[in-house]
């Protein structure tokens, strides 16, 4: 029998050595998600576990590409954990539509798409074909809290079988 998406999520969390079931803290006057019809927009997530940003610095300088990929995986898992808090599980996610991956890069680093592959791998592993998405990966000068990577996403949902109201 195929594993549930939540079980796959838990497997990846265990492999990464982190838990993603705690409170996802946000700073500032914004929300972690906005739902518009059957689409959900998830705010950018940095590789933070509780109060610690796990990967900081410029990829291609003090951070290796592999560490950057690890950061992208943590960011993606945080975004999915936020979606689980919103939806109760990941089963209503019909399709991952788009992700944007921002990589704090050294001046001569040009492998942002390889760093972003870490995020795409997580999504494909959990959602299979429904996890194949459009993607932009961009090198940036700085990110919040000196994070090496930030990921945001847009997902499409299956219609809610029991609308609240």
Legacy VTK file of the C-alpha trace (Angstrom):
# vtk DataFile Version 3.0
C-alpha trace
ASCII
DATASET POLYDATA
POINTS 165 float
0.000 0.000 0.000
1.229 3.479 -0.813
2.246 5.648 2.106
0.097 8.648 2.951
1.525 12.057 2.211
1.775 12.700 5.953
3.810 9.491 6.404
6.114 10.545 3.566
6.421 13.990 5.179
7.353 12.345 8.497
9.933 10.116 6.752
11.634 13.153 5.226
11.528 15.026 8.553
13.233 12.073 10.217
15.898 11.917 7.490
16.534 15.650 7.914
16.743 15.163 11.671
14.123 17.801 12.491
10.526 18.022 13.651
8.073 20.323 11.916
5.066 19.949 14.199
5.648 22.944 16.471
4.382 26.477 16.131
5.535 28.156 12.934
6.405 31.649 14.087
5.958 34.591 11.757
7.272 38.084 12.333
5.616 41.238 11.078
2.178 42.144 9.833
1.520 39.278 7.462
0.063 35.792 7.573
1.662 32.452 6.702
-1.034 31.570 4.133
-3.759 33.190 2.095
-6.435 31.037 0.512
-8.155 32.317 -2.614
-10.755 29.835 -3.806
-8.988 26.518 -4.329
-5.492 28.032 -4.265
-3.293 28.658 -1.241
-0.329 31.015 -1.257
2.334 30.232 1.346
4.607 33.017 2.587
8.350 32.626 2.151
9.955 30.205 4.599
13.566 30.257 5.711
15.329 27.163 7.117
14.287 27.864 10.708
13.680 25.167 13.293
12.037 26.685 16.374
14.166 29.816 16.966
17.277 28.749 15.073
18.035 29.406 11.422
19.815 26.175 10.527
21.765 27.312 7.449
23.100 30.868 7.270
25.436 32.675 4.920
26.138 32.827 1.222
25.920 29.678 -0.865
29.148 29.368 -2.811
31.151 31.095 -0.070
30.694 29.974 3.559
27.848 27.571 2.634
28.308 24.629 0.250
25.819 23.808 -2.476
24.850 20.639 -0.562
24.163 22.714 2.577
22.084 25.062 0.413
20.060 22.082 -0.885
19.546 20.978 2.726
18.304 24.483 3.572
15.875 24.358 0.619
14.493 21.066 1.941
13.929 22.546 5.415
12.212 25.610 3.915
9.910 23.374 1.868
9.085 21.178 4.855
8.188 24.308 6.849
5.843 25.439 4.071
4.210 22.000 4.008
3.908 21.975 7.806
2.070 25.296 7.584
-0.254 23.800 4.968
-0.875 20.807 7.262
-1.787 23.176 10.089
-4.210 24.970 7.763
-5.741 21.883 6.117
-5.325 19.183 8.760
-3.276 17.006 6.384
-1.773 17.127 2.886
-4.378 14.992 1.113
-6.441 17.950 -0.185
-3.467 19.290 -2.109
-4.308 18.625 -5.740
-1.161 20.121 -7.284
1.913 22.119 -6.348
1.615 24.933 -8.863
4.704 27.049 -8.284
7.657 27.584 -6.004
10.112 30.434 -5.842
13.524 29.681 -4.370
15.724 32.573 -3.287
19.379 31.715 -2.682
21.695 34.098 -0.820
24.592 33.687 -3.226
28.274 34.476 -3.453
29.043 36.891 -6.282
30.290 34.150 -8.614
27.788 31.432 -7.626
25.504 30.448 -10.506
24.015 27.123 -9.391
20.814 28.435 -7.803
18.744 25.894 -9.741
20.781 23.028 -8.253
20.104 24.403 -4.761
16.388 24.674 -5.643
16.436 20.998 -6.635
16.401 20.222 -2.888
12.950 21.798 -2.608
11.687 20.111 -5.782
12.902 16.706 -4.576
10.862 17.003 -1.360
7.727 17.965 -3.279
8.077 15.155 -5.808
8.779 12.592 -3.116
5.620 13.499 -1.186
3.230 14.325 -4.042
4.665 12.379 -7.025
3.316 13.859 -10.290
1.129 16.310 -8.322
4.389 17.696 -6.903
5.845 18.616 -10.301
5.649 22.411 -10.424
6.826 25.549 -12.141
9.820 27.098 -10.438
11.978 30.167 -10.344
15.341 30.132 -8.605
17.047 33.444 -8.009
20.353 34.491 -6.506
19.971 37.347 -4.040
22.324 39.510 -2.016
20.634 39.015 1.387
17.765 37.141 3.035
16.076 37.617 6.417
18.129 36.470 9.430
21.088 35.790 7.089
19.278 32.635 5.897
20.914 30.916 2.949
17.611 30.045 1.241
13.956 31.114 1.267
11.092 29.249 -0.441
7.491 30.285 -1.094
4.820 28.309 -2.902
1.377 28.237 -4.454
-0.754 25.089 -4.276
-4.089 24.062 -5.763
-6.577 22.240 -3.536
-9.217 19.666 -4.194
-12.630 21.182 -3.423
-13.481 20.955 0.274
-15.899 18.014 0.578
-17.563 19.547 3.635
-17.491 23.331 3.387
-17.589 25.035 6.748
-20.201 27.589 7.326
LINES 1 166
165 0 1 2 3 4 5 6 7 8 9 10 11 12 13 14 15 16 17 18 19 20 21 22 23 24 25 26 27 28 29 30 31 32 33 34 35 36 37 38 39 40 41 42 43 44 45 46 47 48 49 50 51 52 53 54 55 56 57 58 59 60 61 62 63 64 65 66 67 68 69 70 71 72 73 74 75 76 77 78 79 80 81 82 83 84 85 86 87 88 89 90 91 92 93 94 95 96 97 98 99 100 101 102 103 104 105 106 107 108 109 110 111 112 113 114 115 116 117 118 119 120 121 122 123 124 125 126 127 128 129 130 131 132 133 134 135 136 137 138 139 140 141 142 143 144 145 146 147 148 149 150 151 152 153 154 155 156 157 158 159 160 161 162 163 164
